[in-house]
Amino acid sequence: MRTVYVFNGPNLSRLGRREPDIYGAETFDDLAALCRRTGKELGLEVDVRQTDDESELVSWLHEAADGSIPVVLNPAAFTHYSYALRDAIAQRTAPLIEVHISNPAAREEFRHTSVVAAVASGTIAGFGLRSYELALRAIAEETR
């Protein structure tokens, strides 16, 4: 069974409590369960992780690159300014899809720029937790 990493950046552990009008009422545990359920349906083993630490996220991306493991990544606030994250993603050796629960382009102006999008395989945003499901489906197709 093919492994896929689902990495989540800062504040995503607070889903369900953090701005539910933007991010919804579902929790991080709901997100992890959805990803694992979708992965099982697609024949993928899904490893879901969350960190508020930029260096830990960079290390995880190195791990994925070294193992040629596909990644679904919600960089959260790091999306807009982390060149360290961008450089780690540029080293990828398998598909990497940037995801966002909300649509950053429809929000505050500072959220309109993604420094990681140019080195990702693609971006899926604005579909709530379904963004993750769509990304996992895309990775399943890309890695057949």
FENPEKA-V771942 format. One record per pair of residues at least 24 apart in sequence whose ideal C-beta (glycine too) atoms are under 10 Angstrom apart, sorted by the first residue. I is the first residue (numbers start at 1). GAP is how many residues later the second one is. D is the distance in whole Angstrom. If there is no record, write none. Layout:
I & GAP & D
I & GAP & D
This chain:
1 & 38 & 9
1 & 39 & 9
1 & 41 & 10
1 & 42 & 6
1 & 43 & 7
1 & 44 & 5
1 & 45 & 10
2 & 37 & 9
2 & 40 & 9
2 & 41 & 7
2 & 42 & 5
2 & 43 & 7
2 & 44 & 10
2 & 67 & 9
2 & 68 & 8
2 & 92 & 10
2 & 137 & 9
2 & 138 & 8
2 & 141 & 6
2 & 142 & 9
3 & 36 & 9
3 & 41 & 7
3 & 42 & 5
3 & 43 & 8
3 & 44 & 6
3 & 61 & 9
3 & 64 & 8
3 & 66 & 6
3 & 67 & 8
4 & 31 & 9
4 & 34 & 10
4 & 35 & 6
4 & 38 & 9
4 & 40 & 5
4 & 41 & 7
4 & 42 & 5
4 & 43 & 7
4 & 44 & 10
4 & 60 & 9
4 & 65 & 7
4 & 66 & 5
4 & 67 & 7
4 & 68 & 7
4 & 90 & 9
4 & 91 & 9
4 & 93 & 10
4 & 131 & 9
4 & 132 & 7
4 & 135 & 6
4 & 136 & 8
4 & 139 & 8
5 & 41 & 8
5 & 42 & 5
5 & 43 & 8
5 & 44 & 7
5 & 55 & 7
5 & 56 & 9
5 & 58 & 8
5 & 59 & 5
5 & 62 & 9
5 & 64 & 6
5 & 65 & 7
5 & 66 & 5
5 & 67 & 7
5 & 68 & 8
5 & 89 & 9
5 & 91 & 9
5 & 134 & 10
6 & 25 & 8
6 & 26 & 8
6 & 28 & 10
6 & 29 & 5
6 & 30 & 9
6 & 32 & 10
6 & 33 & 8
6 & 40 & 6
6 & 41 & 7
6 & 42 & 4
6 & 43 & 7
6 & 44 & 9
6 & 64 & 10
6 & 65 & 8
6 & 66 & 5
6 & 67 & 8
6 & 68 & 8
6 & 91 & 10
6 & 93 & 9
6 & 126 & 7
6 & 129 & 8
6 & 130 & 8
6 & 133 & 10
7 & 40 & 9
7 & 41 & 8
7 & 42 & 6
7 & 43 & 8
7 & 44 & 8
7 & 49 & 10
7 & 50 & 6
7 & 53 & 6
7 & 54 & 7
7 & 56 & 10
7 & 57 & 8
7 & 64 & 6
7 & 65 & 7
7 & 66 & 5
7 & 67 & 7
7 & 68 & 8
7 & 78 & 10
7 & 89 & 9
7 & 92 & 10
8 & 24 & 9
8 & 27 & 10
8 & 40 & 7
8 & 41 & 7
8 & 42 & 4
8 & 43 & 7
8 & 44 & 10
8 & 49 & 9
8 & 64 & 9
8 & 65 & 8
8 & 66 & 5
8 & 67 & 8
8 & 68 & 7
8 & 91 & 9
8 & 93 & 10
8 & 124 & 9
9 & 41 & 8
9 & 42 & 7
9 & 43 & 8
9 & 44 & 9
9 & 45 & 8
9 & 47 & 10
9 & 48 & 6
9 & 64 & 8
9 & 65 & 6
9 & 66 & 5
9 & 67 & 3
9 & 68 & 7
9 & 69 & 5
9 & 70 & 8
9 & 73 & 9
9 & 76 & 8
10 & 40 & 9
10 & 41 & 8
10 & 42 & 4
10 & 43 & 8
10 & 44 & 8
10 & 47 & 9
10 & 64 & 10
10 & 65 & 9
10 & 66 & 5
10 & 67 & 5
10 & 68 & 7
11 & 39 & 9
11 & 41 & 7
11 & 65 & 6
11 & 66 & 7
12 & 38 & 5
12 & 39 & 9
12 & 40 & 9
12 & 62 & 6
12 & 63 & 10
12 & 64 & 6
12 & 65 & 10
12 & 89 & 8
13 & 37 & 5
13 & 38 & 9
13 & 39 & 7
14 & 36 & 10
14 & 38 & 10
15 & 35 & 9
15 & 86 & 8
15 & 114 & 8
19 & 83 & 9
22 & 79 & 8
22 & 80 & 5
22 & 81 & 10
22 & 85 & 8
23 & 78 & 5
23 & 79 & 7
23 & 105 & 8
23 & 106 & 9
24 & 77 & 7
24 & 78 & 9
24 & 104 & 6
24 & 105 & 7
26 & 75 & 9
26 & 102 & 8
26 & 103 & 6
30 & 99 & 7
31 & 43 & 9
31 & 70 & 9
31 & 97 & 10
31 & 98 & 5
31 & 101 & 7
32 & 100 & 10
33 & 96 & 10
34 & 95 & 6
34 & 96 & 8
34 & 98 & 6
34 & 99 & 6
34 & 102 & 9
35 & 37 & 8
35 & 94 & 9
35 & 97 & 5
35 & 98 & 8
35 & 100 & 9
35 & 101 & 7
36 & 100 & 10
37 & 96 & 9
37 & 99 & 10
38 & 92 & 10
38 & 94 & 7
38 & 95 & 5
38 & 96 & 9
38 & 97 & 9
38 & 98 & 5
38 & 99 & 7
38 & 102 & 9
39 & 33 & 10
39 & 93 & 10
39 & 94 & 10
39 & 97 & 6
39 & 100 & 9
39 & 101 & 8
41 & 92 & 9
41 & 95 & 9
41 & 96 & 9
41 & 99 & 9
42 & 91 & 10
42 & 94 & 6
42 & 95 & 7
42 & 97 & 8
42 & 98 & 4
42 & 99 & 9
42 & 101 & 10
43 & 97 & 7
43 & 101 & 10
44 & 26 & 9
44 & 92 & 7
44 & 93 & 10
44 & 95 & 7
44 & 96 & 6
44 & 99 & 8
46 & 26 & 8
46 & 86 & 9
46 & 90 & 7
46 & 93 & 10
47 & 24 & 10
48 & 24 & 9
48 & 84 & 9
50 & 24 & 9
50 & 26 & 9
51 & 25 & 10
52 & 24 & 9
52 & 25 & 10
52 & 26 & 10
54 & 24 & 6
54 & 27 & 10
54 & 28 & 6
54 & 30 & 6
54 & 31 & 7
54 & 34 & 10
55 & 29 & 8
55 & 30 & 10
57 & 25 & 8
57 & 27 & 9
57 & 28 & 6
57 & 31 & 8
58 & 24 & 8
58 & 26 & 6
58 & 27 & 6
58 & 29 & 8
58 & 30 & 5
58 & 31 & 9
59 & 29 & 8
60 & 28 & 9
61 & 24 & 7
61 & 26 & 9
61 & 27 & 4
61 & 28 & 6
61 & 29 & 10
61 & 30 & 7
61 & 31 & 7
61 & 35 & 8
62 & 26 & 6
62 & 29 & 7
62 & 30 & 10
64 & 24 & 9
64 & 25 & 9
64 & 27 & 9
64 & 28 & 7
64 & 29 & 8
64 & 30 & 7
64 & 32 & 8
65 & 24 & 9
65 & 25 & 9
65 & 26 & 5
65 & 27 & 5
65 & 28 & 5
65 & 29 & 8
65 & 31 & 9
66 & 25 & 9
66 & 27 & 8
67 & 26 & 8
67 & 27 & 8
68 & 24 & 9
68 & 25 & 4
68 & 26 & 5
68 & 75 & 10
69 & 24 & 8
69 & 25 & 6
69 & 26 & 10
69 & 27 & 10
69 & 74 & 10
70 & 24 & 4
70 & 25 & 5
70 & 26 & 7
70 & 27 & 8
70 & 51 & 9
70 & 65 & 10
70 & 66 & 9
70 & 68 & 10
70 & 69 & 5
70 & 70 & 9
70 & 72 & 7
70 & 73 & 6
71 & 24 & 8
71 & 25 & 4
71 & 26 & 7
71 & 27 & 9
71 & 49 & 9
71 & 50 & 9
71 & 64 & 9
71 & 68 & 8
72 & 24 & 8
72 & 25 & 5
72 & 26 & 8
72 & 27 & 6
72 & 52 & 9
72 & 59 & 9
72 & 60 & 6
72 & 61 & 10
72 & 62 & 10
72 & 63 & 4
72 & 64 & 6
72 & 66 & 9
72 & 67 & 7
73 & 24 & 7
73 & 25 & 6
73 & 26 & 7
73 & 27 & 10
73 & 43 & 8
73 & 47 & 7
73 & 50 & 10
73 & 62 & 9
74 & 24 & 8
74 & 25 & 5
74 & 26 & 6
74 & 27 & 7
74 & 50 & 10
74 & 51 & 9
74 & 57 & 8
74 & 58 & 8
74 & 61 & 9
75 & 24 & 9
75 & 25 & 9
75 & 39 & 8
75 & 40 & 9
75 & 41 & 6
75 & 42 & 10
75 & 45 & 9
76 & 24 & 8
76 & 25 & 9
77 & 33 & 10
77 & 34 & 9
78 & 36 & 10
78 & 37 & 9
78 & 38 & 8
79 & 25 & 7
79 & 32 & 8
79 & 34 & 8
79 & 35 & 5
79 & 36 & 7
79 & 37 & 6
79 & 38 & 8
79 & 44 & 10
79 & 46 & 10
80 & 24 & 8
80 & 28 & 10
80 & 30 & 6
80 & 31 & 6
80 & 32 & 8
80 & 33 & 6
80 & 34 & 7
80 & 35 & 7
80 & 36 & 9
81 & 29 & 9
81 & 32 & 9
81 & 33 & 10
81 & 34 & 6
82 & 33 & 7
82 & 34 & 7
83 & 32 & 6
83 & 33 & 9
84 & 31 & 10
85 & 30 & 8
85 & 31 & 6
85 & 34 & 9
86 & 28 & 9
86 & 29 & 5
86 & 30 & 5
86 & 31 & 9
86 & 32 & 8
86 & 33 & 6
86 & 34 & 9
87 & 28 & 10
87 & 29 & 10
87 & 32 & 8
88 & 28 & 9
88 & 31 & 9
89 & 26 & 10
89 & 27 & 5
89 & 28 & 10
89 & 29 & 9
89 & 30 & 5
89 & 31 & 6
89 & 32 & 10
90 & 26 & 9
90 & 28 & 9
90 & 29 & 4
90 & 30 & 10
91 & 28 & 9
92 & 27 & 7
92 & 28 & 8
92 & 29 & 8
94 & 27 & 9
94 & 45 & 8
94 & 48 & 8
94 & 49 & 7
95 & 25 & 9
95 & 26 & 4
95 & 27 & 8
95 & 40 & 9
95 & 43 & 8
95 & 44 & 5
95 & 45 & 10
95 & 46 & 9
95 & 47 & 5
95 & 48 & 7
96 & 24 & 5
96 & 25 & 6
96 & 26 & 9
96 & 39 & 10
96 & 43 & 9
97 & 24 & 6
97 & 25 & 5
97 & 26 & 7
97 & 27 & 6
97 & 34 & 9
97 & 35 & 9
97 & 37 & 9
97 & 38 & 4
97 & 39 & 8
97 & 40 & 10
97 & 41 & 6
97 & 42 & 6
97 & 45 & 9
98 & 24 & 7
98 & 25 & 4
98 & 26 & 8
98 & 27 & 8
98 & 33 & 10
98 & 37 & 8
99 & 24 & 7
99 & 25 & 5
99 & 26 & 7
99 & 27 & 10
99 & 28 & 9
99 & 30 & 9
99 & 31 & 10
99 & 32 & 4
99 & 33 & 6
99 & 34 & 10
99 & 35 & 8
99 & 36 & 5
99 & 37 & 9
99 & 39 & 10
100 & 24 & 8
100 & 25 & 4
100 & 26 & 7
100 & 27 & 9
100 & 28 & 10
100 & 31 & 6
100 & 32 & 10
101 & 24 & 8
101 & 25 & 8
101 & 26 & 8
101 & 27 & 6
101 & 28 & 6
101 & 29 & 9
101 & 30 & 6
101 & 31 & 8
102 & 24 & 6
102 & 25 & 9
102 & 26 & 8
102 & 29 & 9
103 & 24 & 9
103 & 28 & 9
